[in-house]
Amino acid sequence: QLQLVESGGGSVQPGGSLRLSCAASEHIDSRSCMGWFRQAPGKEREGVAVIDADGKTEYADSVKGRFTISRENAKNTLYLEMDNLKAEDTAMYYCAADVPVYVRKRPTTWFKPTEYKYWGQGTQVTVSS
């Protein structure tokens, strides 16, 4: 059973930066897709960024140009570099891993939370002046 543990959340002012990390309990090099999702109070969980085993990435339109997802297989760790943070980025951020093959082959489906098998407990990001 793969376990995922997020860290790096916190409170920052608008325009600030944070780097989230997701440590996996097992090797991640073969994991089909790994991604970051977020959920704000009263809203549905939404996809932020996803990276597959080949390094292909997808980003939500709201974070393109500001967030960067990466994975370091040697350390079994997934990262999310967040720059130029905005108040609307405030949310609980979750790490997720593993999707069925038919999802991996269709990047347009990578942001569906229900397709991911493993989830972390989340780390809170608050952007406020």
C-alpha positions as CSV (number, residue, x, y, z in Angstrom):
1,Q,0.0,0.0,0.0
2,L,1.6,3.2,-1.2
3,Q,1.6,6.0,1.4
4,L,2.0,9.7,0.5
5,V,3.0,12.4,2.9
6,E,2.8,16.1,1.9
7,S,4.8,18.9,3.5
8,G,5.8,22.5,2.7
9,G,2.5,24.3,3.1
10,G,2.1,27.5,5.1
11,S,1.0,31.1,5.1
12,V,2.5,33.6,2.6
13,Q,1.6,37.0,1.2
14,P,0.3,37.5,-2.3
15,G,3.2,37.3,-4.7
16,G,5.1,34.9,-2.5
17,S,6.4,31.4,-3.2
18,L,6.1,28.0,-1.6
19,R,7.5,24.5,-2.5
20,L,5.3,21.6,-1.7
21,S,6.8,18.1,-1.3
22,C,5.1,14.7,-1.4
23,A,7.2,11.8,0.0
24,A,6.2,8.3,-1.1
25,S,6.7,5.2,0.9
26,E,7.7,3.2,-2.2
27,H,9.5,3.7,-5.5
28,I,7.6,6.1,-7.7
29,D,9.5,5.7,-11.0
30,S,6.9,3.3,-12.3
31,R,3.8,5.2,-11.1
32,S,1.7,6.1,-14.1
33,C,0.7,9.5,-13.0
34,M,1.3,11.6,-9.9
35,G,-0.4,14.9,-9.3
36,W,-1.4,17.8,-7.0
37,F,-5.0,18.6,-6.3
38,R,-6.5,21.3,-4.1
39,Q,-9.7,21.9,-2.3
40,A,-10.9,25.2,-0.9
41,P,-13.7,25.3,1.7
42,G,-17.1,24.8,0.1
43,K,-15.6,23.9,-3.3
44,E,-14.9,20.6,-5.1
45,R,-11.4,19.1,-5.3
46,E,-9.7,20.3,-8.4
47,G,-6.6,19.2,-10.3
48,V,-3.6,21.6,-10.2
49,A,-0.8,19.8,-12.0
50,V,0.0,16.2,-13.0
51,I,3.1,14.5,-14.3
52,D,3.4,11.1,-15.8
53,A,6.2,8.5,-15.7
54,D,7.7,10.0,-18.9
55,G,7.8,13.5,-17.5
56,K,4.9,14.8,-19.5
57,T,3.0,17.5,-17.5
58,E,-0.4,19.1,-17.5
59,Y,-1.5,22.2,-15.6
60,A,-4.7,23.8,-14.7
61,D,-5.2,27.1,-16.7
62,S,-5.3,29.0,-13.4
63,V,-1.8,28.0,-12.5
64,K,0.0,27.9,-15.8
65,G,3.2,30.0,-15.8
66,R,3.2,30.1,-12.0
67,F,3.4,26.5,-10.8
68,T,5.9,23.8,-11.7
69,I,5.5,20.1,-11.0
70,S,8.4,17.8,-10.9
71,R,9.4,14.3,-9.6
72,E,12.6,13.1,-8.2
73,N,12.4,9.3,-8.6
74,A,15.7,8.7,-6.7
75,K,14.1,10.3,-3.6
76,N,10.6,9.0,-4.2
77,T,9.4,12.5,-4.0
78,L,7.0,14.7,-6.0
79,Y,7.3,18.5,-5.8
80,L,5.1,21.5,-6.6
81,E,6.9,24.8,-6.9
82,M,4.4,27.7,-6.5
83,D,5.4,31.2,-7.5
84,N,3.4,34.5,-7.6
85,L,0.8,33.1,-5.3
86,K,-2.6,34.6,-5.2
87,A,-5.4,34.7,-2.6
88,E,-7.4,32.3,-4.8
89,D,-4.7,29.7,-4.4
90,T,-5.6,29.3,-0.8
91,A,-6.7,25.7,-0.2
92,M,-5.7,22.3,1.1
93,Y,-3.3,20.7,-1.3
94,Y,-3.2,17.0,-1.8
95,C,-0.8,14.6,-3.5
96,A,-2.2,11.7,-5.5
97,A,-0.8,8.8,-7.4
98,D,-1.7,6.0,-9.8
99,V,-4.4,6.0,-12.5
100,P,-5.6,3.2,-14.8
101,V,-3.9,2.8,-18.1
102,Y,-6.8,4.2,-20.0
103,V,-6.6,7.4,-18.0
104,R,-2.8,7.7,-18.5
105,K,-3.2,7.5,-22.2
106,R,-5.7,10.5,-22.2
107,P,-4.1,13.6,-20.6
108,T,-7.5,15.3,-20.7
109,T,-8.7,12.9,-18.0
110,W,-5.7,13.4,-15.7
111,F,-7.5,16.0,-13.5
112,K,-10.3,13.6,-12.4
113,P,-9.8,13.0,-8.7
114,T,-11.9,9.8,-8.7
115,E,-9.3,8.1,-11.1
116,Y,-6.5,8.3,-8.5
117,K,-5.9,5.3,-6.3
118,Y,-3.6,6.8,-3.5
119,W,-3.9,10.1,-1.7
120,G,-2.0,11.9,1.0
121,Q,-3.5,13.7,4.0
122,G,-2.9,17.2,2.6
123,T,-1.0,20.4,3.5
124,Q,-2.6,23.8,3.9
125,V,-1.6,26.7,1.8
126,T,-2.9,30.2,2.8
127,V,-2.2,33.3,0.7
128,S,-3.2,36.5,2.5
129,S,-1.9,40.0,3.1
